[in-house]
Amino acid sequence: MRIVKKWLVTLAALLLAAAVLASCSPTAPSTAPSVNQPSSPAQAVNLTGAGATFPAPLYSKWFDEYYKVTGVKINYQPIGSGGGISQITQGTVDFGASDGIMTDNQTATAEAKYGHILHIPMTSGAVAICYNLAGIGSGQLKLTGDVLANIYLKKITKWNDPAITALNPDFKLPATAIAVVHRSDGSGTTYIFTNYLSKVSPDWSSQIGNATAVKWPGDIGGQGSAGVAGQVQQVPGAIGYVELAYATQNKIPWAKLKNAAGNYIEPSLVATTAAAVGVTLPDDMKVMLTNSSNPDAYPIVGFTWILAYANQTDKAKGEALTKMLWWAIHDGQQYNQALTYASLSPDAVTKTENEILSINYQGQPLITR
């Protein structure tokens, strides 16, 4: 009995000491949300964006999933990279989107109004060269960069041209006229495509050049990636360029292209990822991935960027934007593979994190690590 009483006394003393310590200790501060922790639905601020069609299938998935976990609605209009650059320059959206790097003149115009514009990479993707040729399936037609450039320069106008048949001896190619389909709007996909053609064809570089919109030598224009894909499907003998996701979703055959190492490669997730291997990434992430020297790389690959104001004028929207961007380059990457977009490399993620962390309101960072 004495042992029990002694034990009870000791226990009471311990409980009393704990109560005294608790009353003397300061209240623990609430834990601040980490940068990768999205806002709660109650704090939701809606965002608007516009631009590239290239990443539109992925952005549609991302923004749907982000809404489910945060309640933040993101209205994104895939109007083409040229439109995205125009909208961010005019200040009519919270963010723009482009697959092409803004020119010096475009940057100067935008930054004169709103300060520094960030190019924040979200993913990379392949531009597939699609065709409409009966009896020739996906990945069966072979093309080289110079032949592709000459098709778009209208120097090669028939499918049975010797330059094409020499690359494809196993097929009897028809004498059908090649209907060349291109983007009719300002397009980052066009920027990536013409950047590649400018690297592999001196004639293309000197006569047409590299831009989101160029003076095409002829044939059919299509509005957006969906428009180009639709034209290729409808016109026998057509050839066009679209983001791989559109070619996959619409089941349009694509060509194998000869890369810089001399290998014929189909557009794929693996070949897209390979294009970024070994590339030195600048801090501003303005870099092209076309015509990679990697033997396993598909040659027409590019980043797609969110264009964002470094200096935000609305604190609530700025916080919502930075948190969404942080989510996209971390949690959002899990959705890339199913839609044939490559995930950012660890090095790209690090540099992109630094860009997002530089977004500020009145000189103060909107999120911190």
C-alpha positions in Angstrom: 0.0 0.0 0.0 2.9 2.4 0.9 4.4 1.7 -2.5 1.2 2.5 -4.3 0.8 5.8 -2.4 4.4 6.7 -3.1 3.8 6.1 -6.9 0.7 8.2 -6.9 2.4 11.1 -5.2 5.2 10.9 -7.8 2.8 10.8 -10.7 0.9 13.8 -9.3 4.1 15.8 -9.0 5.1 15.0 -12.6 1.7 16.1 -13.8 1.9 19.4 -11.8 5.3 20.1 -13.2 4.1 19.6 -16.7 1.2 21.9 -16.2 3.5 24.6 -14.8 5.9 24.3 -17.7 3.0 24.5 -20.2 1.7 27.7 -18.6 5.1 29.3 -18.7 6.0 28.4 -22.3 5.1 30.8 -25.1 2.4 29.7 -27.5 3.9 27.8 -30.5 3.5 29.8 -33.7 1.3 28.4 -36.4 3.2 26.6 -39.2 3.5 28.8 -42.3 2.4 27.1 -45.5 5.3 25.7 -47.6 5.8 26.9 -51.1 4.5 23.7 -52.5 1.4 23.7 -50.4 -1.6 25.1 -52.4 -4.1 27.5 -51.1 -7.3 26.2 -49.5 -10.6 26.6 -51.4 -11.7 29.4 -49.0 -8.6 31.5 -50.1 -9.0 30.7 -53.8 -8.3 33.5 -56.3 -9.1 32.8 -60.0 -6.5 33.3 -62.7 -6.6 33.9 -66.4 -4.0 32.9 -68.9 -3.6 32.6 -72.7 -1.1 31.5 -75.3 0.5 28.3 -76.6 -1.6 25.5 -78.0 1.5 23.2 -77.8 1.0 22.4 -74.1 -2.8 22.9 -74.1 -3.6 19.2 -73.4 -1.3 19.1 -70.4 -2.4 22.5 -69.1 -6.0 21.4 -69.3 -5.2 18.4 -67.1 -3.1 20.4 -64.7 -5.6 23.1 -64.2 -8.4 20.6 -63.7 -6.4 18.7 -61.1 -5.2 22.0 -59.4 -8.8 23.1 -59.0 -9.7 19.9 -57.3 -7.1 20.4 -54.6 -7.2 24.2 -54.2 -10.5 25.6 -55.6 -8.5 28.0 -57.8 -10.1 28.3 -61.2 -7.6 28.9 -64.1 -9.2 30.0 -67.3 -6.6 29.2 -70.0 -7.3 30.1 -73.7 -5.0 28.2 -76.2 -4.8 31.0 -78.7 -1.2 30.5 -79.9 2.1 31.7 -78.5 1.9 34.9 -80.5 -1.4 35.6 -78.8 0.1 34.8 -75.4 3.0 37.2 -75.9 0.5 39.9 -77.1 -1.8 39.4 -74.0 1.1 39.5 -71.5 2.4 42.7 -73.2 -1.1 44.3 -73.0 -1.6 43.3 -69.4 -4.9 41.5 -70.1 -4.0 38.2 -68.5 -2.3 37.0 -65.3 0.1 34.9 -67.3 1.0 34.2 -70.9 2.3 31.0 -72.5 4.7 30.5 -75.3 6.8 27.8 -77.0 9.0 30.5 -78.5 11.4 32.9 -76.7 10.2 36.5 -76.8 12.2 38.7 -79.2 14.3 41.6 -77.9 11.7 44.0 -79.3 8.8 42.1 -77.7 10.6 41.9 -74.4 11.5 45.6 -74.5 7.9 46.6 -75.2 6.4 44.4 -72.4 9.1 45.3 -69.8 8.7 49.1 -70.5 5.1 48.7 -69.1 5.4 46.0 -66.5 9.0 45.4 -65.6 10.9 42.1 -65.9 9.1 39.2 -67.7 10.1 35.7 -66.7 10.3 32.7 -69.1 9.4 29.8 -66.7 9.6 26.4 -68.4 6.9 23.9 -67.5 7.7 20.9 -69.7 9.2 20.0 -73.0 7.5 18.3 -76.0 8.2 17.0 -79.5 6.8 18.5 -82.7 5.7 15.5 -84.9 5.8 15.7 -88.7 2.5 14.2 -89.7 1.3 13.0 -93.1 -1.7 11.6 -94.9 -0.5 8.8 -97.2 -2.6 5.7 -97.7 -0.8 2.5 -96.7 2.1 4.1 -94.9 1.7 3.8 -91.1 3.2 5.8 -88.3 6.9 5.7 -88.0 7.4 4.1 -91.5 8.1 7.2 -93.6 11.7 8.5 -93.2 12.7 12.1 -93.8 15.8 14.2 -93.3 16.0 17.8 -92.2 17.1 19.1 -95.6 14.3 17.2 -97.4 11.7 18.5 -94.9 13.0 22.0 -95.4 12.8 21.7 -99.2 9.2 20.3 -98.9 8.2 23.5 -96.9 10.2 25.7 -99.3 8.1 24.1 -102.1 11.2 22.8 -103.9 9.9 19.3 -103.5 6.3 19.1 -104.5 5.5 15.4 -105.2 5.7 12.4 -102.8 7.6 10.4 -105.4 10.3 13.0 -105.7 13.7 11.2 -105.9 14.9 12.9 -102.7 12.0 11.2 -100.8 12.0 7.8 -102.6 15.8 7.4 -102.0 15.1 7.6 -98.2 12.1 5.1 -98.5 13.1 2.3 -100.9 10.6 -0.1 -99.3 7.6 1.9 -100.4 6.1 2.9 -103.7 5.4 6.5 -103.0 2.6 8.0 -105.1 2.9 10.9 -107.6 0.4 12.8 -105.3 1.1 16.5 -104.8 2.4 17.3 -101.3 -0.1 19.6 -99.6 2.0 21.6 -97.1 0.1 22.6 -94.0 1.4 25.2 -91.6 0.1 27.3 -88.7 -1.8 30.4 -89.8 -1.5 32.1 -86.3 1.5 33.2 -84.3 2.7 30.0 -82.9 5.4 28.7 -80.6 5.2 25.3 -82.4 6.1 27.2 -85.5 9.0 28.8 -83.6 10.3 25.4 -82.6 9.8 24.0 -86.1 11.4 26.9 -87.9 14.3 27.0 -85.4 15.0 23.4 -86.4 14.7 24.1 -90.1 17.0 27.1 -89.7 19.7 24.9 -88.1 19.6 22.1 -90.8 18.9 24.2 -94.0 21.0 27.3 -95.0 18.3 28.1 -97.6 15.6 28.1 -95.0 17.7 30.2 -92.6 18.4 32.8 -95.3 15.0 32.9 -97.0 12.4 32.3 -94.2 14.1 32.3 -90.8 13.0 31.5 -87.3 9.9 33.2 -85.7 6.5 32.5 -84.3 5.1 33.6 -87.6 6.9 33.5 -91.0 6.1 34.2 -94.6 5.3 30.7 -95.8 6.1 29.8 -99.4 2.6 28.4 -99.9 -0.3 25.9 -99.4 -2.6 25.5 -96.4 -2.9 27.4 -93.1 -4.5 25.9 -90.0 -5.5 27.8 -86.8 -3.8 26.2 -83.8 -2.4 22.7 -83.5 -5.9 21.4 -83.8 -6.4 23.2 -87.1 -3.2 21.8 -88.6 -4.0 18.3 -87.3 -7.5 18.6 -88.9 -6.2 19.7 -92.3 -3.6 16.9 -92.4 -6.4 14.4 -91.7 -8.7 15.8 -94.3 -6.3 16.4 -97.2 -4.8 13.3 -99.0 -1.1 13.8 -99.5 -0.9 16.4 -96.8 2.1 17.0 -94.4 2.1 19.1 -91.3 3.7 19.7 -87.9 1.9 19.4 -84.6 2.7 18.7 -81.0 3.0 15.0 -80.4 0.0 15.0 -78.0 -2.3 16.1 -80.9 -0.9 13.5 -83.3 -1.4 10.8 -80.7 -4.9 11.9 -79.7 -6.0 12.2 -83.4 -4.1 9.0 -84.4 -2.3 10.8 -87.3 0.8 8.9 -88.6 4.2 10.7 -88.0 7.6 10.4 -89.7 10.9 9.3 -88.5 13.5 12.1 -88.7 17.2 11.8 -89.1 18.9 13.4 -86.1 22.2 15.2 -85.8 23.9 11.8 -85.0 22.5 10.2 -88.2 19.9 8.1 -86.5 16.3 7.9 -87.6 14.1 8.7 -84.6 10.4 8.7 -84.0 8.9 11.4 -81.7 8.4 9.8 -78.2 8.7 10.7 -74.6 12.1 9.0 -74.3 13.4 10.7 -77.4 12.0 14.1 -76.1 13.7 13.7 -72.8 17.0 12.7 -74.5 17.0 16.1 -76.4 17.6 18.0 -73.1 20.4 15.7 -71.9 23.7 17.5 -71.9 22.3 20.9 -72.6 23.7 23.8 -70.5 20.7 25.6 -69.0 21.0 29.3 -68.5 19.6 30.9 -65.4 16.8 32.6 -67.4 16.0 29.3 -69.1 15.8 30.9 -72.5 17.3 28.0 -74.5 16.3 25.9 -77.5 16.6 22.1 -77.6 16.3 21.5 -81.4 18.8 19.4 -83.4 20.3 17.9 -80.3 23.6 16.0 -80.7 22.4 13.2 -78.4 22.2 10.0 -80.6 18.9 9.0 -79.0 17.2 12.4 -79.3 14.3 13.3 -81.6 15.5 16.5 -83.4 12.4 18.8 -83.1 11.9 19.3 -79.4 11.4 22.4 -77.3 10.5 23.8 -73.9 7.2 25.6 -73.4 7.3 28.5 -71.0 4.8 30.4 -68.8 5.4 34.1 -69.2 5.0 35.9 -65.9 5.6 39.4 -64.5 8.4 39.3 -61.9 6.8 42.3 -60.2 3.2 41.6 -59.3 0.7 44.4 -58.8 -2.0 42.3 -57.1 -0.7 40.5 -54.0 -3.5 37.9 -53.8 -3.2 37.0 -57.5 0.5 37.0 -57.3 0.5 34.5 -54.5 -2.0 32.3 -56.3 0.1 32.4 -59.5 3.4 31.5 -57.7 1.8 28.7 -55.8 0.3 27.3 -58.9 3.6 27.5 -60.8 5.4 25.8 -57.9 2.8 23.0 -57.9 3.1 22.6 -61.6 6.9 22.0 -61.6 6.6 19.5 -58.7 3.3 17.7 -58.2 2.0 18.5 -61.7 4.8 16.7 -63.4 3.2 13.3 -62.5 0.6 14.0 -65.3 3.2 14.7 -68.0 4.0 11.2 -69.2 0.5 10.0 -69.9 0.1 13.0 -72.3 3.6 12.4 -73.9 5.2 15.5 -72.4 8.6 15.2 -70.7 9.1 16.0 -67.1 11.6 18.7 -66.2 15.1 17.5 -65.3 16.4 18.1 -61.7 18.6 20.9 -63.0 15.7 22.5 -64.8 13.5 22.3 -61.7 16.2 24.0 -59.6 16.6 26.9 -62.0 12.8 27.2 -62.4 12.4 27.2 -58.7 14.7 30.2 -58.5 12.7 32.0 -61.1 9.4 31.4 -59.3 11.0 32.5 -56.0 12.0 35.8 -57.6 8.3 36.8 -58.2 7.5 39.6 -55.8 5.0 42.1 -54.6 6.4 45.6 -53.9 9.9 44.1 -53.6 8.9 41.3 -51.2 8.9 37.7 -52.4 5.5 36.2 -52.6 6.7 32.8 -51.4 9.8 31.6 -49.7 11.3 28.2 -49.1 
